[in-house]
Amino acid sequence: MQTTGSIPTKRFGKTEVLLSALGLGGHHLGSAKDEKTAVEMVHRAIAGGVTFFDNCWEYNRGKSENWMGKGLKGHRDKVFLMTKVCTHGRDAGLAVQMLEESLRRLQTDHLDLWQIHACTYNNDPELFIRPNGAAEALLRAKKQGKVRFVGFTGHKDPEFHLKMIETGFPFDAVQMPINPFDANFRSFEKEVLPVLIQKGMACLAMKPVGGHGDPVQKGIFTVAELLRYSMSLAGVATTISGMEKMEYLEENLKIAQSFTPLTETEMQALRDRAKQYAGDGQFELYKTSIRFDNPETRYAHDFPQDMQSIEMRQIAKDADNTGKPFPEVKDPAKSPWPQTMDF
């Protein structure tokens, strides 16, 4: 680990690239109270030493990428920018279209990292690597210089991650949940992280505070304990934290700027504290329920939606306010809502 600016940096897999130990999550950025706040948060994060910026084509129906793009304007060369493609088993042609839309929204001509979003189902690896699958789009984009590195993400089951790696595709990075609960239940840390280290793939940690911070709100852990846990693990290149308010960003920056690794004894103490809550996945509902499944992946498979999810409430609200009909035709070959959406 090295220190550059005000936040320690960690190596991106087997490359010489260094990332800030704290990364800014794109989903929560799109939940900021307005565009001005989101842009100010991007600027503050950069000034505070954050170099890793996470996003996704489908986050907040494109708003997250649009707002981040506006915040990064004039600062693109200071950051390592990642976004995700949401083919969810569909063809390479759709991936290419999504990439062009993401580049436009983010106001850049290239990504530092482009990842397959949300490997959620057992057959996702097969659909990814098949002829004319998304794997072809990733390789083509990398060859064209539109992306520097490629990877995949998911938070459902470590078995699916291992199957993606077993396809033999040359991934540079893998994104997955890392927290003390995970260490006790369907553990990405125990089952996947050692494989990534052995293969030289970067681990990008997400869900360090459980997605929406429930363990903190219920007094089981502090934000500092959870962020430091993830940041302390060998092989974790950055820990992506969702922050929709400036006060949350400032708290995260303070923790990251003063970060020192936990000892193994301290790490085990956090795992032990989490153990009594971990067995039923109550703080990892992204593994045990559809609460964190993005609508696009469920549409792609023609599955029913969780109408209480944040994304579905946004879609319903959009229909209520604008008169746009809620999509009823569920064609798994394409997204049922517009693939170009400006805010």
C-alpha positions, 0 to 999 in steps of 0.5 A: 500500500502506498499513499498518494495525496490524502488517501492511501492507494492500493495496486489494481491487481497485477498491474502498476495502476494504483487506486485510492483505497476508497471509491465513490459509488455511482448508484447513490450519487444518482440519489443526491438531492439534485444535480448540483449536489452530485457535481459538488460531491464529485469535485469534493471527492477528487479534492479529497483524494478519491481516484476510483469512480464507479457507475453503471449504464442502468443506475437511476435510468442513466441519471447516475452516469449523466451527473457523474459525467458533468462532475468529471468534466475537466477532471477526467485525467485525475480519475480511474473511471469504471462503468458497467454494461447491462446485457444480462445474458443478451447479445454483444450488439446491445453491449456495444450500444450501451457502451456508446451511451455510457461514454456519451453520458460520462463525457469521455472517449474511454473507460478505465474499466468496463464490467459486466453488471450483476452476474445473478443467475447460474447460467450467466457465465454460459450466456456471457461466453457464448458466440455473440455474447457480451464477452466478444464486446468486451474484447472488441472494446479493449482492442479498440482502446475504448476501455483499458481493463475489463471485469464483472460484478455480482453480489448474489452467490460466490459460486457464480463468480467462480463459474465466470472465472472458470470461463477462462476469459481474461478478466482484469477485475472482479467486483463483489461484497466484502464485509464481516457478515460475508465472511460468515455466510456464502463468503466471497471473501473466503471462496473468491478472493483467494482465487483473484489473488492467485490469478492477479485479478483486482478485487473491487469491494462493494457493499462494505456497510451492507447496501443501505447501512442497516448494520450501522443504523442498528448499532452493530458496527460503525462506518469506520469499522466496516470500511476499515475491514474491507480496506485492510484485506489483501487483494482488495484494490478499492472499497466502493462506498455509496454516498448520496449526501455530502455529510456521508462523503465527508465522513468517508473521506475522514476515515479513508484519509486516516486509514491504517490497516486492522490487525488480523486479531481486530479483523477476526473480532469483527467477523466474530461480532457479525457471526450471530447475525450472518446465518440468515443473511438478514444484513445481506439481502442482496444474496438472499432476496431480489431486493437488490436485483436491478430491474434490467436483469429481471426484465432480461430474463422475463422475471417479475419485479420487486415493486418496492425496490428503489429502481421500480419506484423511480420507474413508476414515479416517472410514469406517473409524472410524465404520462409514459406508460409502464412497459408491459411487453417483456421481451428478454431480447431487449430492454423494454424501456428507452435505452437512451434517457437524459436527465 
